[in-house]
Amino acid sequence: MNRPSRALLLSGVMLAAIGSQACAPATSSEATQPEDARCRHAFACAEVDGKVYLFGGLTPEHHEPRPMVAVFDIDTTNWSEAGEDPLPRVMHAGAALNGLIYVAGGLLDDGSTTGRVLQFDTSTLTWAEVAPLSVARNRHAMAVLDGKVYVSGGMIEEPETGGVRNTASVERYDPARNAWESVAPLPSARHALALVAYENHLYAIGGYGDAEGIGVLVESYDPETDTWRGERPLQAPRAFFGAAVARGAIWCIAGRLDREGTIEVFDPDGGSRLMEPRLGSRNRFGVAADEDKIVWFGGESDTETGLPKYPCLGYRFADDLYIAKGWDD
């Protein structure tokens, strides 16, 4: 099959059309690009010191959670490995605090929802189990604010009916006490949302829910008052999308409700803008930012193969340059 063979740099233009992609086994020359990681979606991830650690998730060839912990270097856009996850899962979430990554909730290989929380030490590449969530959930979001780890929304099981439903539950973890506590719930129950910390507040953005307009919904949480309030909505609806804080704004990227792959730069204190080019469908992927650029990687798409056109895309702030990395790079 035809695959892009080089990195492309673009500025304000659409990406060139390419052929279909395959996720072939890595060769020795691709040792820093594990195919298992680049083809992965529905994983949890978190960034520590310029490296993003990926846990669990699925690939087109593997329909059970992947055990390999993959590491994505934001600067080089290369991949490496960091051992195995003792509890592989999907539809979970992760957040980093003081060099430790907390991986919480999700779906296990048997389809059940778990509330277990594991802690990964990025300096020793070792695992420890900490207190479980009060409410087991999947398809939720996590973020860190003021030295605490927050988990919001998601889907929970209903034992009485055997079904699942959206939840508005929000929990906060205190590492010093190894304990979770419930805080004010989301005003709107939802899953597939993003949660980011911005200027001493949490922002719950987009997702799927039971009410109309959830995909553009933005709600902010004030930990001082333990209250949520509605904010200006997004221009484009999003779910299973990527979000990161960079250059004084919240960058919201692609997602299942946005098949064109737009980027919306959302400033809670000002306006928002949609950026060009539109880089193709992508959902259930990872995103991270440093001082120079924002990058997004992995995920699935509406293409014939179910893979995004490029395993890694990015935007470099200083020179307004889009970066696309091909499958053979």
TORRO-334255 format. One line per 4 residues: number of its first residue (from 0); their letters; for each residue x, y, z of N, C-alpha, C. Coordinates in steps of 0.02 Angstrom, whole numbers, padded with zeros to 5 digits, always signed. Example, Ala and Ser with C-alpha at 12.3 -4.5 7.8 and 13.67 -1.06 7.14 Angstrom:
0 = AS = +00660,-00284,+00390,+00615,-00225,+00390,+00660,-00165,+00390 | +00642,-00112,+00354,+00684,-00053,+00357,+00645,+00002,+00394
***
This chain:
0 = MNRP = +00041,-00060,+00000,+00000,+00000,+00000,+00043,+00063,+00000 | +00016,+00118,-00028,+00053,+00180,-00028,+00048,+00213,+00040 | +00104,+00237,+00064,+00104,+00273,+00126,+00149,+00334,+00118 | +00134,+00391,+00152,+00178,+00448,+00148,+00246,+00430,+00175
4 = SRAL = +00299,+00452,+00141,+00366,+00429,+00159,+00410,+00484,+00189 | +00383,+00543,+00200,+00424,+00596,+00228,+00380,+00644,+00268 | +00413,+00683,+00311,+00378,+00734,+00348,+00362,+00792,+00301 | +00304,+00822,+00308,+00284,+00878,+00267,+00275,+00939,+00312
8 = LLSG = +00296,+00998,+00288,+00285,+01060,+00323,+00235,+01101,+00283 | +00184,+01125,+00317,+00131,+01161,+00282,+00116,+01225,+00319 | +00097,+01276,+00282,+00079,+01339,+00313,+00017,+01367,+00277 | -00040,+01361,+00310,-00101,+01390,+00283,-00128,+01355,+00222
12 = VMLA = -00111,+01292,+00209,-00136,+01257,+00151,-00163,+01189,+00172 | -00204,+01160,+00128,-00231,+01094,+00142,-00177,+01042,+00133 | -00181,+00986,+00169,-00135,+00932,+00160,-00147,+00898,+00092 | -00093,+00876,+00060,-00100,+00840,-00003,-00133,+00773,+00008
16 = AIGS = -00171,+00750,-00042,-00203,+00685,-00037,-00150,+00630,-00037 | -00162,+00578,+00001,-00115,+00522,+00005,-00154,+00458,-00001 | -00117,+00403,-00010,-00148,+00338,-00015,-00167,+00310,+00053 | -00194,+00249,+00053,-00213,+00217,+00116,-00151,+00196,+00154
20 = QACA = -00159,+00186,+00220,-00103,+00169,+00262,-00110,+00098,+00288 | -00054,+00068,+00303,-00054,+00003,+00336,-00014,+00008,+00400 | -00029,-00033,+00448,+00006,-00032,+00511,+00049,-00095,+00513 | +00102,-00096,+00475,+00145,-00155,+00469,+00192,-00161,+00528
24 = PATS = +00218,-00221,+00541,+00266,-00229,+00595,+00326,-00184,+00585 | +00353,-00158,+00639,+00410,-00113,+00634,+00473,-00151,+00615 | +00515,-00120,+00573,+00580,-00148,+00556,+00631,-00122,+00605 | +00693,-00146,+00600,+00745,-00124,+00646,+00758,-00050,+00640
28 = SEAT = +00750,-00023,+00578,+00761,+00049,+00568,+00705,+00091,+00598 | +00650,+00060,+00617,+00594,+00095,+00646,+00588,+00084,+00721 | +00645,+00068,+00752,+00645,+00049,+00822,+00617,+00104,+00867 | +00625,+00168,+00846,+00599,+00222,+00887,+00528,+00242,+00868
32 = QPED = +00496,+00203,+00823,+00429,+00217,+00802,+00385,+00155,+00809 | +00371,+00132,+00870,+00332,+00070,+00878,+00264,+00076,+00844 | +00252,+00033,+00795,+00188,+00035,+00759,+00129,+00027,+00807 | +00139,-00014,+00859,+00085,-00025,+00907,+00063,+00040,+00939
36 = ARCR = +00109,+00087,+00948,+00092,+00151,+00978,+00062,+00198,+00928 | +00091,+00203,+00868,+00068,+00252,+00819,-00002,+00236,+00794 | -00022,+00173,+00796,-00088,+00153,+00772,-00140,+00150,+00829 | -00122,+00172,+00887,-00165,+00160,+00945,-00218,+00214,+00953
40 = HAFA = -00276,+00195,+00980,-00328,+00243,+00997,-00362,+00222,+01062 | -00403,+00266,+01089,-00439,+00254,+01152,-00392,+00238,+01210 | -00333,+00270,+01209,-00285,+00261,+01263,-00290,+00318,+01314 | -00254,+00311,+01369,-00244,+00365,+01417,-00173,+00391,+01408
44 = CAEV = -00163,+00455,+01420,-00096,+00482,+01414,-00087,+00542,+01459 | -00024,+00558,+01475,-00007,+00617,+01514,+00065,+00635,+01500 | +00081,+00699,+01508,+00148,+00724,+01490,+00189,+00739,+01553 | +00253,+00719,+01551,+00301,+00735,+01604,+00367,+00752,+01571
48 = DGKV = +00393,+00812,+01584,+00458,+00833,+01559,+00467,+00823,+01484 | +00417,+00844,+01446,+00423,+00842,+01373,+00410,+00775,+01342 | +00390,+00726,+01381,+00374,+00660,+01354,+00303,+00642,+01374 | +00266,+00614,+01326,+00197,+00593,+01339,+00196,+00517,+01344
52 = YLFG = +00167,+00492,+01398,+00163,+00420,+01411,+00093,+00396,+01394 | +00089,+00343,+01352,+00025,+00315,+01330,+00013,+00248,+01364 | -00048,+00238,+01387,-00066,+00177,+01422,-00129,+00146,+01391 | -00126,+00080,+01380,-00184,+00044,+01355,-00202,+00065,+01284
56 = GLTP = -00267,+00060,+01268,-00291,+00077,+01202,-00293,+00017,+01156 | -00318,+00028,+01095,-00328,-00024,+01045,-00291,-00006,+00981 | -00280,-00056,+00939,-00255,-00045,+00872,-00301,-00080,+00823 | -00296,-00065,+00757,-00339,-00099,+00708,-00329,-00175,+00708
60 = EHHE = -00269,-00198,+00724,-00255,-00270,+00724,-00268,-00303,+00790 | -00274,-00265,+00844,-00281,-00293,+00910,-00343,-00263,+00944 | -00389,-00305,+00962,-00452,-00282,+00991,-00456,-00294,+01065 | -00398,-00302,+01096,-00395,-00304,+01168,-00345,-00250,+01191
64 = PRPM = -00352,-00224,+01252,-00308,-00170,+01273,-00234,-00188,+01266 | -00195,-00140,+01241,-00124,-00152,+01230,-00085,-00142,+01294 | -00039,-00189,+01311,-00002,-00183,+01374,+00059,-00138,+01371 | +00087,-00126,+01312,+00148,-00087,+01307,+00137,-00014,+01326
68 = VAVF = +00180,+00013,+01369,+00179,+00084,+01384,+00223,+00119,+01332 | +00193,+00161,+01291,+00229,+00196,+01239,+00245,+00266,+01262 | +00302,+00293,+01238,+00324,+00359,+01257,+00335,+00401,+01195 | +00302,+00458,+01192,+00307,+00503,+01135,+00346,+00564,+01155
72 = DIDT = +00401,+00579,+01120,+00443,+00636,+01134,+00417,+00697,+01095 | +00394,+00748,+01130,+00364,+00805,+01097,+00414,+00840,+01051 | +00476,+00844,+01072,+00527,+00881,+01034,+00546,+00845,+00970 | +00559,+00780,+00974,+00582,+00742,+00915,+00526,+00709,+00877
76 = TNWS = +00467,+00703,+00907,+00409,+00665,+00882,+00425,+00592,+00871 | +00475,+00565,+00906,+00491,+00495,+00903,+00459,+00458,+00962 | +00457,+00391,+00954,+00426,+00348,+01004,+00478,+00302,+01036 | +00464,+00282,+01098,+00503,+00231,+01132,+00456,+00192,+01177
80 = EAGE = +00482,+00144,+01215,+00440,+00103,+01257,+00463,+00108,+01330 | +00417,+00097,+01377,+00432,+00103,+01448,+00400,+00046,+01487 | +00409,-00015,+01463,+00383,-00073,+01500,+00310,-00086,+01485 | +00278,-00123,+01530,+00208,-00144,+01519,+00163,-00119,+01575
84 = DPLP = +00102,-00106,+01556,+00049,-00085,+01602,+00021,-00148,+01636 | +00019,-00151,+01703,-00008,-00210,+01736,-00084,-00217,+01731 | -00117,-00163,+01709,-00190,-00165,+01703,-00211,-00132,+01637 | -00199,-00165,+01580,-00218,-00135,+01516,-00293,-00124,+01512
88 = RVMH = -00313,-00068,+01483,-00384,-00051,+01477,-00394,+00000,+01422 | -00456,+00018,+01410,-00473,+00068,+01360,-00524,+00116,+01390 | -00534,+00172,+01356,-00583,+00222,+01377,-00570,+00245,+01449 | -00506,+00251,+01467,-00486,+00274,+01533,-00455,+00343,+01525
92 = AGAA = -00422,+00368,+01577,-00391,+00434,+01573,-00331,+00437,+01619 | -00287,+00485,+01606,-00227,+00493,+01646,-00212,+00566,+01659 | -00175,+00580,+01713,-00154,+00647,+01730,-00089,+00643,+01769 | -00045,+00693,+01759,+00021,+00692,+01789,+00027,+00744,+01844
96 = LNGL = +00060,+00724,+01899,+00071,+00769,+01955,+00138,+00750,+01988 | +00185,+00797,+01989,+00250,+00786,+02022,+00286,+00724,+01996 | +00286,+00715,+01930,+00322,+00659,+01900,+00287,+00593,+01904 | +00228,+00592,+01934,+00188,+00531,+01939,+00126,+00538,+01895
100 = IYVA = +00109,+00484,+01860,+00049,+00485,+01818,-00003,+00439,+01849 | -00063,+00467,+01857,-00119,+00429,+01885,-00164,+00407,+01828 | -00173,+00342,+01822,-00214,+00313,+01769,-00276,+00283,+01801 | -00335,+00309,+01782,-00396,+00293,+01820,-00452,+00269,+01776
104 = GGLL = -00492,+00222,+01805,-00554,+00200,+01774,-00544,+00164,+01708 | -00597,+00161,+01667,-00594,+00131,+01601,-00629,+00065,+01596 | -00622,+00035,+01537,-00652,-00030,+01522,-00597,-00083,+01520 | -00608,-00139,+01554,-00561,-00194,+01553,-00575,-00239,+01493
108 = DDGS = -00532,-00289,+01484,-00538,-00333,+01426,-00605,-00369,+01424 | -00635,-00382,+01482,-00700,-00417,+01483,-00759,-00370,+01474 | -00746,-00306,+01462,-00799,-00257,+01450,-00827,-00224,+01512 | -00802,-00243,+01571,-00828,-00214,+01632,-00792,-00147,+01646
112 = TTGR = -00827,-00105,+01684,-00799,-00040,+01703,-00763,-00046,+01769 | -00703,-00017,+01773,-00664,-00021,+01834,-00656,+00048,+01866 | -00647,+00047,+01931,-00632,+00108,+01968,-00561,+00109,+01993 | -00521,+00060,+01974,-00453,+00056,+01999,-00410,+00113,+01972
116 = VLQF = -00363,+00134,+02013,-00318,+00189,+01996,-00246,+00165,+02008 | -00205,+00168,+01956,-00134,+00150,+01962,-00091,+00212,+01953 | -00035,+00212,+01988,+00012,+00268,+01986,+00076,+00245,+01953 | +00098,+00281,+01901,+00159,+00264,+01865,+00212,+00315,+01879
120 = DTST = +00269,+00292,+01904,+00325,+00336,+01920,+00370,+00341,+01858 | +00373,+00400,+01827,+00410,+00407,+01765,+00486,+00407,+01775 | +00509,+00416,+01837,+00581,+00414,+01849,+00607,+00344,+01858 | +00566,+00299,+01885,+00587,+00230,+01897,+00551,+00180,+01852
124 = LTWA = +00500,+00204,+01815,+00459,+00161,+01771,+00428,+00104,+01811 | +00404,+00120,+01871,+00371,+00071,+01914,+00300,+00092,+01929 | +00261,+00042,+01951,+00190,+00052,+01963,+00172,+00042,+02037 | +00120,+00077,+02058,+00091,+00066,+02125,+00016,+00077,+02119
128 = EVAP = -00023,+00042,+02160,-00095,+00053,+02159,-00114,+00099,+02216 | -00158,+00147,+02202,-00181,+00194,+02252,-00256,+00185,+02262 | -00286,+00228,+02302,-00357,+00222,+02318,-00399,+00223,+02254 | -00450,+00181,+02250,-00492,+00179,+02190,-00541,+00238,+02188
132 = LSVA = -00567,+00250,+02129,-00620,+00299,+02121,-00681,+00280,+02163 | -00717,+00330,+02187,-00780,+00317,+02221,-00832,+00291,+02173 | -00829,+00317,+02110,-00877,+00297,+02059,-00837,+00269,+02000 | -00842,+00203,+01988,-00809,+00173,+01930,-00840,+00202,+01867
136 = RNRH = -00797,+00217,+01819,-00822,+00251,+01758,-00775,+00239,+01699 | -00800,+00254,+01640,-00760,+00253,+01579,-00780,+00312,+01536 | -00738,+00327,+01486,-00750,+00384,+01440,-00754,+00450,+01479 | -00714,+00457,+01531,-00713,+00516,+01573,-00653,+00559,+01554
140 = AMAV = -00640,+00611,+01594,-00583,+00655,+01583,-00549,+00670,+01649 | -00484,+00686,+01645,-00445,+00701,+01705,-00402,+00763,+01695 | -00387,+00796,+01750,-00342,+00854,+01748,-00315,+00866,+01819 | -00263,+00906,+01823,-00231,+00923,+01887,-00238,+00998,+01899
144 = LDGK = -00258,+01015,+01960,-00264,+01085,+01980,-00245,+01092,+02053 | -00200,+01137,+02068,-00179,+01152,+02137,-00159,+01090,+02176 | -00120,+01047,+02144,-00093,+00988,+02179,-00143,+00933,+02190 | -00200,+00936,+02159,-00251,+00884,+02165,-00268,+00857,+02095
148 = VYVS = -00290,+00794,+02092,-00309,+00762,+02030,-00385,+00759,+02026 | -00413,+00782,+01971,-00486,+00782,+01963,-00507,+00733,+01909 | -00563,+00699,+01920,-00594,+00655,+01871,-00666,+00680,+01861 | -00687,+00688,+01798,-00753,+00715,+01786,-00791,+00675,+01733
152 = GGMI = -00856,+00671,+01743,-00900,+00642,+01694,-00886,+00569,+01677 | -00906,+00549,+01617,-00897,+00481,+01594,-00962,+00443,+01593 | -00956,+00377,+01585,-01014,+00332,+01586,-01005,+00283,+01643 | -01061,+00267,+01676,-01060,+00219,+01731,-01111,+00164,+01718
156 = EEPE = -01098,+00106,+01748,-01143,+00049,+01740,-01204,+00055,+01786 | -01260,+00030,+01762,-01321,+00027,+01802,-01338,-00046,+01814 | -01319,-00074,+01872,-01329,-00146,+01885,-01403,-00166,+01880 | -01447,-00120,+01897,-01519,-00138,+01896,-01544,-00154,+01826
160 = TGGV = -01519,-00117,+01777,-01542,-00126,+01708,-01492,-00162,+01664 | -01429,-00166,+01687,-01377,-00195,+01645,-01352,-00148,+01592 | -01374,-00085,+01595,-01353,-00036,+01546,-01302,+00012,+01574 | -01291,+00066,+01537,-01245,+00119,+01559,-01279,+00186,+01550
164 = RNTA = -01253,+00236,+01585,-01280,+00304,+01577,-01225,+00355,+01589 | -01238,+00416,+01564,-01192,+00471,+01577,-01194,+00490,+01651 | -01137,+00513,+01675,-01135,+00537,+01744,-01108,+00608,+01746 | -01132,+00645,+01797,-01106,+00713,+01809,-01056,+00712,+01867
168 = SVER = -01042,+00654,+01895,-00999,+00649,+01954,-00929,+00677,+01940 | -00903,+00714,+01990,-00835,+00740,+01988,-00802,+00721,+02054 | -00741,+00693,+02049,-00703,+00674,+02109,-00635,+00708,+02109 | -00608,+00717,+02170,-00543,+00749,+02178,-00499,+00705,+02222
172 = YDPA = -00437,+00694,+02199,-00390,+00650,+02235,-00336,+00692,+02268 | -00325,+00678,+02332,-00272,+00711,+02370,-00216,+00660,+02381 | -00159,+00667,+02347,-00104,+00618,+02355,-00079,+00613,+02427 | -00080,+00668,+02464,-00055,+00667,+02532,-00096,+00621,+02576
176 = RNAW = -00161,+00616,+02562,-00206,+00573,+02603,-00223,+00508,+02568 | -00202,+00501,+02505,-00221,+00444,+02464,-00296,+00432,+02469 | -00334,+00484,+02454,-00407,+00480,+02461,-00441,+00523,+02408 | -00498,+00497,+02385,-00541,+00534,+02339,-00600,+00564,+02378
180 = ESVA = -00623,+00622,+02356,-00683,+00652,+02384,-00725,+00679,+02327 | -00791,+00678,+02337,-00836,+00706,+02287,-00838,+00781,+02294 | -00840,+00815,+02237,-00849,+00888,+02236,-00911,+00902,+02194 | -00925,+00965,+02183,-00986,+00983,+02146,-00989,+00949,+02079
184 = PLPS = -01046,+00918,+02062,-01051,+00883,+01998,-01055,+00930,+01939 | -01041,+00904,+01880,-01051,+00942,+01819,-01124,+00964,+01814 | -01138,+01023,+01790,-01208,+01042,+01778,-01242,+00997,+01726 | -01202,+00969,+01680,-01229,+00927,+01627,-01191,+00861,+01624
188 = ARHA = -01226,+00806,+01638,-01194,+00740,+01634,-01171,+00726,+01562 | -01111,+00699,+01556,-01085,+00687,+01488,-01024,+00643,+01490 | -01006,+00615,+01431,-00945,+00577,+01423,-00910,+00601,+01360 | -00849,+00576,+01348,-00809,+00595,+01290,-00792,+00669,+01291
192 = LALV = -00788,+00699,+01349,-00772,+00769,+01357,-00697,+00779,+01367 | -00675,+00841,+01368,-00607,+00858,+01387,-00610,+00899,+01452 | -00557,+00892,+01492,-00551,+00930,+01554,-00481,+00960,+01556 | -00476,+01026,+01562,-00411,+01058,+01565,-00411,+01109,+01622
196 = AYEN = -00351,+01121,+01649,-00341,+01172,+01700,-00316,+01235,+01667 | -00348,+01291,+01682,-00330,+01355,+01651,-00343,+01411,+01701 | -00291,+01447,+01720,-00296,+01504,+01764,-00339,+01489,+01826 | -00318,+01439,+01864,-00347,+01421,+01929,-00419,+01396,+01924
200 = HLYA = -00440,+01375,+01865,-00506,+01345,+01856,-00499,+01282,+01814 | -00548,+01239,+01818,-00554,+01183,+01773,-00607,+01200,+01720 | -00594,+01177,+01659,-00642,+01186,+01605,-00662,+01118,+01577 | -00727,+01102,+01583,-00755,+01041,+01554,-00785,+01061,+01487
204 = IGGY = -00762,+01028,+01433,-00778,+01051,+01366,-00805,+00994,+01323 | -00861,+01008,+01288,-00887,+00961,+01238,-00909,+00895,+01266 | -00913,+00845,+01221,-00934,+00778,+01240,-01002,+00759,+01215 | -01025,+00700,+01236,-01092,+00675,+01222,-01132,+00675,+01287
208 = GDAE = -01196,+00692,+01282,-01239,+00691,+01341,-01311,+00680,+01322 | -01354,+00686,+01371,-01426,+00674,+01360,-01462,+00736,+01335 | -01432,+00795,+01342,-01464,+00857,+01323,-01438,+00880,+01255 | -01473,+00926,+01224,-01452,+00955,+01161,-01393,+01002,+01172
212 = GIGV = -01349,+01006,+01123,-01296,+01055,+01125,-01237,+01039,+01169 | -01231,+00976,+01192,-01176,+00958,+01236,-01109,+00966,+01201 | -01107,+00953,+01136,-01044,+00955,+01099,-01009,+01022,+01099 | -01046,+01077,+01108,-01015,+01143,+01110,-01012,+01171,+01181
216 = LVES = -01034,+01133,+01229,-01040,+01157,+01298,-00972,+01168,+01331 | -00965,+01224,+01365,-00905,+01239,+01405,-00928,+01260,+01475 | -00903,+01225,+01526,-00920,+01242,+01595,-00856,+01247,+01635 | -00851,+01296,+01680,-00791,+01306,+01719,-00805,+01293,+01793
220 = YDPE = -00753,+01267,+01827,-00758,+01250,+01898,-00710,+01293,+01939 | -00735,+01323,+01993,-00695,+01363,+02039,-00685,+01321,+02102 | -00623,+01299,+02116,-00613,+01258,+02176,-00622,+01296,+02241 | -00616,+01362,+02239,-00625,+01402,+02299,-00697,+01400,+02323
224 = TDTW = -00744,+01402,+02276,-00815,+01402,+02295,-00849,+01335,+02282 | -00813,+01288,+02252,-00841,+01223,+02234,-00905,+01231,+02192 | -00899,+01272,+02140,-00957,+01284,+02097,-00936,+01283,+02024 | -00985,+01266,+01982,-00977,+01268,+01909,-01020,+01324,+01881
228 = RGER = -00997,+01351,+01824,-01037,+01400,+01788,-01029,+01390,+01713 | -01079,+01410,+01676,-01076,+01404,+01604,-01033,+01458,+01573 | -00997,+01440,+01520,-00955,+01487,+01483,-00979,+01492,+01411 | -00948,+01537,+01373,-00965,+01544,+01303,-00953,+01477,+01267
232 = PLQA = -01000,+01454,+01225,-00991,+01389,+01192,-00938,+01389,+01138 | -00917,+01330,+01119,-00872,+01322,+01062,-00908,+01341,+00997 | -00869,+01355,+00946,-00898,+01367,+00880,-00918,+01302,+00846 | -00879,+01249,+00859,-00891,+01184,+00827,-00900,+01131,+00880
236 = PRAF = -00950,+01086,+00873,-00960,+01033,+00923,-00904,+00981,+00921 | -00887,+00953,+00979,-00832,+00905,+00983,-00847,+00852,+01036 | -00823,+00791,+01022,-00823,+00736,+01071,-00766,+00690,+01054 | -00738,+00657,+01104,-00678,+00615,+01093,-00624,+00656,+01056
240 = FGAA = -00612,+00716,+01079,-00564,+00761,+01046,-00505,+00774,+01091 | -00457,+00813,+01066,-00398,+00830,+01105,-00401,+00903,+01128 | -00376,+00916,+01188,-00374,+00984,+01213,-00310,+00994,+01254 | -00280,+01053,+01247,-00220,+01070,+01285,-00216,+01145,+01291
244 = VARG = -00183,+01167,+01344,-00173,+01239,+01355,-00105,+01259,+01325 | -00106,+01311,+01284,-00045,+01337,+01253,-00055,+01409,+01233 | -00004,+01449,+01242,-00005,+01519,+01221,-00066,+01557,+01247 | -00083,+01545,+01311,-00137,+01583,+01343,-00206,+01566,+01320
248 = AIWC = -00216,+01506,+01292,-00282,+01486,+01268,-00289,+01411,+01273 | -00350,+01387,+01264,-00365,+01316,+01263,-00373,+01295,+01190 | -00331,+01250,+01167,-00334,+01226,+01098,-00376,+01162,+01096 | -00429,+01164,+01057,-00475,+01107,+01050,-00468,+01080,+00978
252 = IAGR = -00451,+01016,+00973,-00430,+00989,+00908,-00474,+00930,+00887 | -00501,+00935,+00825,-00536,+00880,+00791,-00591,+00850,+00835 | -00597,+00782,+00834,-00649,+00748,+00873,-00701,+00716,+00829 | -00742,+00675,+00860,-00791,+00635,+00822,-00846,+00677,+00792
256 = LDRE = -00864,+00733,+00822,-00916,+00776,+00794,-00889,+00826,+00743 | -00824,+00824,+00731,-00792,+00872,+00686,-00752,+00833,+00634 | -00784,+00812,+00581,-00752,+00769,+00532,-00700,+00805,+00489 | -00700,+00871,+00490,-00651,+00907,+00450,-00585,+00916,+00487
260 = GTIE = -00583,+00902,+00552,-00521,+00907,+00589,-00501,+00979,+00603 | -00548,+01021,+00622,-00533,+01091,+00637,-00496,+01098,+00703 | -00463,+01155,+00711,-00431,+01174,+00773,-00465,+01239,+00796 | -00492,+01237,+00857,-00523,+01297,+00885,-00480,+01321,+00944
264 = VFDP = -00456,+01383,+00939,-00417,+01413,+00993,-00466,+01453,+01035 | -00478,+01429,+01096,-00530,+01456,+01139,-00499,+01494,+01197 | -00514,+01558,+01202,-00491,+01600,+01257,-00550,+01616,+01302 | -00552,+01587,+01363,-00610,+01601,+01407,-00620,+01674,+01422
268 = DGGS = -00566,+01714,+01417,-00571,+01785,+01432,-00582,+01828,+01370 | -00583,+01796,+01312,-00591,+01834,+01251,-00634,+01796,+01202 | -00612,+01794,+01139,-00649,+01759,+01088,-00620,+01691,+01072 | -00643,+01661,+01018,-00615,+01599,+00993,-00610,+01603,+00918
272 = RLME = -00566,+01563,+00889,-00558,+01564,+00817,-00544,+01494,+00791 | -00569,+01480,+00732,-00556,+01418,+00698,-00497,+01428,+00651 | -00448,+01382,+00655,-00387,+01389,+00615,-00390,+01347,+00552 | -00352,+01367,+00503,-00343,+01329,+00441,-00271,+01303,+00441
276 = PRLG = -00255,+01248,+00406,-00301,+01206,+00368,-00341,+01159,+00413 | -00389,+01126,+00382,-00428,+01074,+00416,-00395,+01007,+00399 | -00373,+00972,+00451,-00324,+00919,+00442,-00353,+00848,+00444 | -00417,+00839,+00431,-00445,+00773,+00425,-00471,+00745,+00491
280 = SRNR = -00517,+00697,+00485,-00550,+00670,+00545,-00500,+00633,+00589 | -00511,+00639,+00654,-00469,+00604,+00703,-00506,+00608,+00770 | -00510,+00551,+00806,-00540,+00552,+00872,-00505,+00500,+00916 | -00516,+00507,+00981,-00485,+00462,+01030,-00410,+00460,+01023
284 = FGVA = -00379,+00519,+01021,-00307,+00525,+01010,-00276,+00562,+01069 | -00211,+00576,+01064,-00175,+00612,+01116,-00152,+00680,+01092 | -00144,+00727,+01138,-00121,+00793,+01120,-00076,+00819,+01176 | -00025,+00857,+01158,+00019,+00886,+01208,+00050,+00950,+01178
288 = ADED = +00074,+00993,+01223,+00103,+01056,+01200,+00164,+01073,+01242 | +00212,+01108,+01210,+00267,+01138,+01247,+00270,+01212,+01226 | +00325,+01246,+01241,+00329,+01317,+01227,+00330,+01332,+01152 | +00352,+01283,+01113,+00362,+01295,+01041,+00305,+01272,+00997
292 = KIVW = +00270,+01220,+01018,+00221,+01190,+00973,+00169,+01149,+01011 | +00117,+01132,+00975,+00067,+01085,+00999,+00064,+01027,+00950 | +00062,+00966,+00975,+00062,+00907,+00933,+00006,+00860,+00953 | -00020,+00822,+00903,-00070,+00772,+00918,-00053,+00709,+00879
296 = FGGE = -00071,+00651,+00907,-00044,+00588,+00882,-00092,+00531,+00898 | -00084,+00476,+00858,-00127,+00418,+00868,-00199,+00432,+00850 | -00244,+00390,+00873,-00315,+00399,+00861,-00341,+00358,+00804 | -00405,+00366,+00790,-00438,+00333,+00734,-00474,+00386,+00693
300 = SDTE = -00497,+00366,+00632,-00528,+00415,+00588,-00581,+00383,+00546 | -00610,+00424,+00502,-00662,+00399,+00457,-00634,+00372,+00391 | -00568,+00364,+00387,-00538,+00338,+00326,-00554,+00264,+00318 | -00539,+00238,+00259,-00554,+00168,+00244,-00519,+00120,+00293
304 = TGLP = -00458,+00138,+00312,-00420,+00095,+00358,-00436,+00108,+00431 | -00472,+00162,+00445,-00485,+00180,+00514,-00428,+00217,+00546 | -00375,+00232,+00507,-00316,+00267,+00533,-00315,+00338,+00507 | -00290,+00386,+00547,-00280,+00453,+00522,-00231,+00454,+00463
308 = KYPC = -00235,+00505,+00421,-00189,+00509,+00364,-00116,+00512,+00387 | -00105,+00545,+00443,-00037,+00551,+00469,-00038,+00530,+00543 | +00013,+00492,+00565,+00014,+00471,+00635,+00026,+00529,+00683 | +00059,+00582,+00658,+00074,+00638,+00701,+00066,+00703,+00662
312 = LGYR = +00030,+00750,+00692,+00023,+00817,+00664,+00042,+00868,+00717 | +00058,+00927,+00696,+00075,+00979,+00744,+00071,+01048,+00715 | +00076,+01097,+00759,+00076,+01167,+00739,+00130,+01203,+00778 | +00176,+01236,+00742,+00230,+01272,+00773,+00212,+01346,+00778
316 = FADD = +00213,+01372,+00840,+00186,+01438,+00852,+00225,+01494,+00819 | +00292,+01492,+00824,+00333,+01549,+00805,+00326,+01568,+00731 | +00323,+01516,+00688,+00321,+01531,+00617,+00256,+01509,+00583 | +00203,+01498,+00623,+00137,+01481,+00596,+00143,+01423,+00546
320 = LYIA = +00175,+01369,+00569,+00191,+01314,+00524,+00159,+01250,+00549 | +00123,+01216,+00504,+00095,+01151,+00520,+00145,+01097,+00502 | +00149,+01045,+00543,+00197,+00991,+00534,+00158,+00926,+00527 | +00171,+00887,+00475,+00140,+00822,+00465,+00193,+00769,+00459
324 = KGWD = +00190,+00719,+00501,+00240,+00665,+00499,+00210,+00604,+00468 | +00242,+00577,+00416,+00216,+00519,+00380,+00227,+00454,+00416 | +00194,+00402,+00392,+00197,+00336,+00425,+00266,+00304,+00418 | +00306,+00323,+00369,+00372,+00294,+00361,+00427,+00337,+00391
328 = D = +00410,+00391,+00425,+00461,+00434,+00454,+00479,+00411,+00525
***
